Amino acid sequence: MKGLSFINKIVFLVNSLAAFLLLLSYLLPYVSPKQFGFVSVLSLGVPFLLIINLLFFLYWLFQVKKQMLLSLIALLLSYSYVNLMYKFKASKLVEDSGNFTVMTYNVRLFNEYRWLPNKNVKEDIVDFIYNEQPDILCLQEYTRGKPVRLKGYNRYNATYTKEVKGGQCIYSKFPIVNSGSLEFPNSTNNALFVDVVKNKDTIRVYNVHLQSSGINTKIEALKKESSEHLFKRISSTFKAQQNQAELLLKHMSATNYKTIIAGDFNNTAYSYVYKELRGDYKDAFEEAGNGFGRTYDFKFFPVRIDFILVDEAFEVNAFKTYEKRLSDHYPIKATLKLH
């Protein structure tokens, strides 16, 4: 730090902390929240850490200072992270007669409690779906009390009992030959699955909604939360998500069908839960998307917590994120083809 002004010494200390945290975050997908729940919370801040290290790199670069190497090295080591956060190339689009589409969308109860001033959210979402015509549609935070019936679609929404929770729905233009609900203990969340038949192929589709922290992400609300309480809530959520992911993986292991996992993970692509669920699957955004691909309306930086994962039997021929402000989530759609 010789030759640096007092201000630059302070800047470099902050820079060193940001670079260390970014480097530490590379280990997080391999760290079980059950063992290190407090540390796993850092995965939520990866986009911020990438951006702040880029700014530090530019700060030192413009001054032609060797301190730029610290953030540069941290950023170079983050290539796989950058690929999960931002796709520089244009969206892939391959037209093929065998293509079919899968959409996932957390509809936030169709604005049941008037979070948005628009009184026609439910109707607008239905119009949007009809306009896009996905072949398979997975909805989270679906209101069972006011069911939505879409013309031309078969529908599965688990029948309510004391053992079965609501909140998800799967629509399919293909015949549904089997279906079920995977219940998460001590949670209002669950996962649905359907087996659909496309031509001669049976495809297993999971609609997943993992545990939410229930944290209000508006600045005013966050100011009222103590950092200690916030961290405890998030680490507790991540532990619950790990349990839920383990149940889902166990369920998936019992089928030999070609499989698609879609839904709201309530966690980022830098997390342990995402790594476990992804396994050898392809992330449709990473395969064919572009830009940030944000799926959640978070003001501070782009967040992607909704995913479409497909196994090796599928080719991802297109991917799209919609800037549709009808929920706190944005819908995403993948165009797939069976090999």
C-alpha positions as CSV (number, residue, x, y, z in Angstrom):
1,M,0.0,0.0,0.0
2,K,3.1,2.2,-0.2
3,G,2.6,5.3,-2.4
4,L,-1.2,5.3,-1.9
5,S,-3.0,8.4,-0.4
6,F,-4.9,8.0,2.8
7,I,-8.2,7.8,0.9
8,N,-6.8,5.2,-1.5
9,K,-5.6,3.1,1.4
10,I,-9.2,3.1,2.8
11,V,-10.5,2.2,-0.7
12,F,-8.1,-0.6,-1.0
13,L,-9.0,-2.1,2.4
14,V,-12.7,-2.1,1.3
15,N,-11.6,-3.5,-2.1
16,S,-9.7,-6.3,-0.3
17,L,-12.8,-7.3,1.7
18,A,-15.0,-7.3,-1.4
19,A,-12.5,-9.5,-3.3
20,F,-12.1,-11.9,-0.3
21,L,-15.9,-12.3,-0.1
22,L,-16.2,-12.9,-3.8
23,L,-13.5,-15.6,-3.6
24,L,-15.2,-17.1,-0.5
25,S,-18.5,-17.2,-2.4
26,Y,-17.0,-19.7,-4.9
27,L,-17.0,-22.3,-2.2
28,L,-20.7,-21.7,-1.3
29,P,-22.3,-24.1,-3.7
30,Y,-20.3,-26.9,-2.0
31,V,-21.2,-25.8,1.6
32,S,-24.2,-27.4,3.2
33,P,-26.6,-24.8,4.7
34,K,-27.3,-27.4,7.4
35,Q,-23.7,-27.1,8.6
36,F,-22.9,-23.5,7.7
37,G,-26.2,-21.8,7.3
38,F,-24.8,-18.4,8.3
39,V,-22.1,-18.4,5.6
40,S,-24.5,-19.7,2.9
41,V,-26.4,-16.4,3.1
42,L,-23.5,-14.8,1.2
43,S,-24.7,-16.5,-2.0
44,L,-27.5,-13.9,-2.3
45,G,-24.9,-11.2,-2.6
46,V,-22.8,-12.6,-5.4
47,P,-24.3,-10.3,-8.2
48,F,-23.5,-7.3,-5.9
49,L,-19.9,-8.6,-5.2
50,L,-19.3,-9.1,-8.9
51,I,-20.4,-5.6,-9.7
52,I,-18.6,-3.9,-6.8
53,N,-15.3,-5.7,-7.8
54,L,-15.7,-4.6,-11.4
55,L,-16.1,-1.0,-10.1
56,F,-13.0,-1.4,-8.0
57,F,-11.0,-2.8,-10.9
58,L,-12.1,0.2,-13.1
59,Y,-11.2,2.6,-10.3
60,W,-7.6,1.4,-10.1
61,L,-7.3,1.0,-13.8
62,F,-8.1,4.6,-14.5
63,Q,-5.3,5.5,-12.0
64,V,-3.0,3.0,-13.5
65,K,-2.4,1.4,-10.1
66,K,-1.3,-2.2,-9.6
67,Q,-4.0,-2.6,-7.0
68,M,-6.4,-3.3,-9.9
69,L,-4.9,-6.8,-10.1
70,L,-6.7,-7.9,-6.9
71,S,-10.2,-7.5,-8.3
72,L,-9.1,-8.5,-11.8
73,I,-7.9,-11.9,-10.5
74,A,-11.1,-12.3,-8.4
75,L,-13.2,-11.5,-11.5
76,L,-11.2,-13.8,-13.8
77,L,-11.8,-16.7,-11.4
78,S,-15.5,-15.9,-11.5
79,Y,-16.0,-16.8,-15.2
80,S,-18.6,-19.5,-14.4
81,Y,-20.5,-17.1,-12.1
82,V,-20.6,-14.4,-14.7
83,N,-22.0,-16.9,-17.2
84,L,-24.8,-17.7,-14.7
85,M,-25.6,-14.0,-14.1
86,Y,-25.2,-12.5,-17.6
87,K,-25.1,-13.9,-21.1
88,F,-23.2,-11.7,-23.5
89,K,-24.2,-13.5,-26.7
90,A,-27.6,-13.1,-28.3
91,S,-30.3,-15.5,-27.4
92,K,-30.1,-18.8,-29.2
93,L,-33.1,-19.5,-31.5
94,V,-33.3,-22.7,-33.5
95,E,-36.5,-23.3,-35.4
96,D,-37.4,-27.0,-35.5
97,S,-40.7,-28.9,-36.1
98,G,-40.0,-30.9,-32.9
99,N,-39.8,-27.8,-30.7
100,F,-42.2,-27.4,-27.7
101,T,-42.2,-24.8,-25.0
102,V,-42.2,-24.8,-21.2
103,M,-43.0,-21.7,-19.2
104,T,-42.8,-21.1,-15.4
105,Y,-44.3,-18.1,-13.6
106,N,-44.8,-17.2,-10.0
107,V,-48.1,-15.3,-10.3
108,R,-48.2,-14.0,-6.7
109,L,-51.8,-15.1,-6.1
110,F,-52.9,-13.1,-9.2
111,N,-52.5,-9.9,-7.1
112,E,-55.2,-11.1,-4.7
113,Y,-54.1,-8.6,-2.0
114,R,-53.7,-5.6,-4.4
115,W,-49.9,-5.3,-4.2
116,L,-50.1,-3.7,-7.7
117,P,-52.6,-0.9,-8.5
118,N,-53.7,-2.8,-11.6
119,K,-57.2,-4.4,-10.9
120,N,-57.0,-6.7,-13.9
121,V,-53.9,-8.6,-13.1
122,K,-55.5,-12.0,-13.3
123,E,-57.1,-11.3,-16.6
124,D,-53.9,-9.7,-18.0
125,I,-51.9,-12.8,-16.9
126,V,-54.4,-15.1,-18.7
127,D,-54.2,-12.9,-21.8
128,F,-50.4,-13.1,-21.7
129,I,-50.5,-16.9,-21.4
130,Y,-52.9,-17.2,-24.3
131,N,-50.7,-14.9,-26.4
132,E,-47.5,-16.9,-25.7
133,Q,-49.2,-20.4,-25.9
134,P,-46.6,-22.4,-23.9
135,D,-47.1,-26.2,-24.4
136,I,-46.4,-26.8,-20.7
137,L,-47.1,-24.1,-18.0
138,C,-46.0,-24.2,-14.4
139,L,-47.5,-21.6,-12.0
140,Q,-46.5,-21.0,-8.4
141,E,-48.5,-19.1,-5.8
142,Y,-51.6,-20.1,-7.7
143,T,-54.9,-19.4,-5.9
144,R,-56.9,-22.6,-5.5
145,G,-60.0,-20.7,-4.4
146,K,-60.3,-19.0,-7.7
147,P,-59.1,-21.6,-10.3
148,V,-58.0,-20.6,-13.7
149,R,-59.2,-22.8,-16.5
150,L,-57.3,-22.4,-19.8
151,K,-58.9,-23.5,-23.0
152,G,-56.9,-26.1,-24.8
153,Y,-54.9,-27.2,-21.7
154,N,-55.1,-30.2,-19.4
155,R,-54.6,-29.1,-15.8
156,Y,-53.3,-30.6,-12.6
157,N,-53.7,-28.9,-9.2
158,A,-53.4,-31.3,-6.3
159,T,-56.8,-31.8,-4.6
160,Y,-56.8,-30.3,-1.2
161,T,-56.6,-32.6,1.9
162,K,-54.9,-32.2,5.2
163,E,-51.9,-33.8,3.7
164,V,-51.8,-31.9,0.5
165,K,-51.0,-28.2,0.1
166,G,-52.1,-25.8,-2.6
167,G,-50.2,-23.1,-4.4
168,Q,-49.0,-24.7,-7.6
169,C,-50.6,-25.7,-10.8
170,I,-49.4,-27.4,-14.1
171,Y,-51.1,-27.0,-17.4
172,S,-50.2,-29.1,-20.5
173,K,-51.4,-29.2,-24.1
174,F,-50.1,-32.8,-24.0
175,P,-52.1,-35.6,-22.3
176,I,-51.3,-36.0,-18.6
177,V,-51.1,-39.7,-17.8
178,N,-49.8,-39.4,-14.2
179,S,-49.6,-36.8,-11.5
180,G,-48.8,-36.2,-7.9
181,S,-47.8,-33.8,-5.1
182,L,-44.6,-34.0,-3.1
183,E,-45.2,-32.4,0.3
184,F,-42.5,-30.5,2.2
185,P,-42.8,-31.0,6.0
186,N,-43.2,-28.0,8.2
187,S,-43.8,-25.8,5.2
188,T,-46.7,-24.3,3.2
189,N,-44.7,-25.1,0.0
190,N,-44.6,-28.2,-2.1
191,A,-43.8,-29.6,-5.5
192,L,-46.1,-31.0,-8.1
193,F,-45.2,-33.4,-10.9
194,V,-47.0,-34.7,-14.0
195,D,-46.1,-37.2,-16.6
196,V,-47.1,-36.0,-20.1
197,V,-47.0,-37.9,-23.4
198,K,-45.5,-36.1,-26.4
199,N,-45.7,-38.3,-29.5
200,K,-44.2,-41.6,-28.2
201,D,-42.2,-40.0,-25.3
202,T,-43.2,-39.7,-21.7
203,I,-41.8,-36.6,-20.0
204,R,-41.8,-36.0,-16.2
205,V,-42.3,-32.3,-15.3
206,Y,-41.7,-31.0,-11.8
207,N,-43.2,-27.7,-10.7
208,V,-41.2,-26.6,-7.7
209,H,-41.7,-23.9,-5.1
210,L,-39.0,-24.0,-2.5
211,Q,-39.2,-22.3,0.9
212,S,-39.4,-18.5,1.0
213,S,-37.8,-16.4,3.7
214,G,-40.8,-14.2,3.7
215,I,-38.6,-11.1,3.8
216,N,-40.0,-7.9,2.3
217,T,-37.4,-6.6,-0.1
218,K,-38.5,-3.0,-0.1
219,I,-35.9,-0.6,1.3
220,E,-38.3,0.7,4.0
221,A,-39.0,-2.8,5.3
222,L,-35.4,-3.9,5.2
223,K,-34.4,-0.9,7.3
224,K,-36.6,-2.2,10.1
225,E,-34.9,-5.6,10.1
226,S,-31.8,-6.0,12.2
227,S,-28.9,-7.6,10.3
228,E,-28.7,-10.4,12.9
229,H,-32.4,-11.3,12.6
230,L,-32.2,-11.1,8.8
231,F,-29.3,-13.5,8.6
232,K,-30.9,-15.9,11.0
233,R,-34.1,-16.0,8.9
234,I,-32.3,-16.5,5.7
235,S,-30.0,-19.2,7.0
236,S,-33.0,-21.0,8.5
237,T,-34.7,-20.8,5.1
238,F,-31.7,-22.2,3.3
239,K,-31.6,-25.2,5.7
240,A,-35.3,-25.8,4.9
241,Q,-34.6,-25.5,1.2
242,Q,-31.8,-28.1,1.5
243,N,-34.3,-30.6,3.1
244,Q,-36.8,-29.9,0.4
245,A,-34.3,-30.4,-2.4
246,E,-33.2,-33.7,-0.9
247,L,-36.8,-34.9,-0.9
248,L,-37.2,-33.8,-4.5
249,L,-34.0,-35.5,-5.6
250,K,-35.0,-38.7,-3.9
251,H,-38.3,-38.6,-5.7
252,M,-36.6,-37.9,-9.0
253,S,-34.3,-40.9,-8.6
254,A,-37.3,-43.2,-8.8
255,T,-38.2,-42.4,-12.4
256,N,-36.4,-43.1,-15.7
257,Y,-38.5,-40.6,-17.7
258,K,-36.9,-37.6,-19.4
259,T,-37.2,-34.9,-16.8
260,I,-37.8,-31.1,-16.6
261,I,-37.6,-29.2,-13.4
262,A,-39.2,-25.7,-13.4
263,G,-40.2,-23.3,-10.8
264,D,-39.3,-20.8,-8.1
265,F,-36.2,-21.9,-6.1
266,N,-36.2,-18.8,-3.9
267,N,-32.4,-19.0,-4.2
268,T,-29.8,-18.0,-6.7
269,A,-27.7,-19.9,-9.2
270,Y,-24.7,-19.5,-6.8
271,S,-26.3,-21.6,-4.0
272,Y,-25.9,-25.1,-2.7
273,V,-29.6,-25.9,-3.4
274,Y,-29.3,-24.8,-7.1
275,K,-26.1,-26.9,-7.5
276,E,-27.7,-30.0,-6.0
277,L,-30.9,-29.7,-8.1
278,R,-29.1,-28.9,-11.2
279,G,-26.7,-31.8,-11.0
280,D,-26.0,-32.9,-14.6
281,Y,-29.0,-31.0,-15.9
282,K,-28.8,-28.0,-18.3
283,D,-29.9,-24.5,-17.2
284,A,-32.1,-23.2,-20.0
285,F,-31.0,-19.6,-19.5
286,E,-27.3,-20.5,-19.6
287,E,-27.9,-22.6,-22.7
288,A,-29.9,-20.1,-24.8
289,G,-30.6,-16.9,-22.9
290,N,-29.1,-13.4,-22.9
291,G,-28.7,-10.4,-20.7
292,F,-29.2,-10.7,-16.9
293,G,-32.2,-12.9,-17.2
294,R,-33.6,-11.5,-13.9
295,T,-36.7,-13.2,-12.7
296,Y,-37.4,-11.3,-9.5
297,D,-38.2,-7.7,-9.0
298,F,-35.4,-6.6,-6.7
299,K,-34.3,-3.0,-6.9
300,F,-30.6,-3.3,-5.9
301,F,-29.3,-5.7,-8.5
302,P,-30.7,-8.3,-11.0
303,V,-31.7,-11.5,-9.3
304,R,-32.5,-14.8,-11.0
305,I,-34.3,-17.3,-8.7
306,D,-36.7,-18.9,-11.2
307,F,-35.3,-21.7,-13.3
308,I,-36.0,-24.3,-16.0
309,L,-33.6,-27.2,-15.8
310,V,-33.6,-30.1,-18.3
311,D,-31.8,-33.3,-18.5
312,E,-29.5,-34.4,-21.3
313,A,-32.4,-35.8,-23.4
314,F,-33.4,-32.2,-24.3
315,E,-31.9,-29.6,-26.6
316,V,-32.5,-26.0,-25.5
317,N,-33.4,-24.2,-28.8
318,A,-34.5,-20.8,-27.3
319,F,-35.0,-19.0,-24.0
320,K,-36.8,-15.8,-23.1
321,T,-37.3,-13.7,-20.0
322,Y,-40.4,-11.4,-20.1
323,E,-40.4,-8.0,-18.6
324,K,-44.0,-8.4,-17.6
325,R,-44.9,-6.4,-14.5
326,L,-47.9,-8.4,-13.2
327,S,-46.2,-10.0,-10.2
328,D,-43.0,-9.7,-8.1
329,H,-41.6,-12.4,-10.5
330,Y,-41.1,-12.3,-14.2
331,P,-42.1,-15.3,-16.4
332,I,-39.5,-17.3,-18.3
333,K,-40.0,-19.7,-21.3
334,A,-37.7,-22.3,-22.8
335,T,-38.1,-23.8,-26.2
336,L,-37.0,-27.5,-26.1
337,K,-36.6,-30.4,-28.4
338,L,-36.1,-34.1,-27.6
339,H,-33.0,-35.6,-29.0
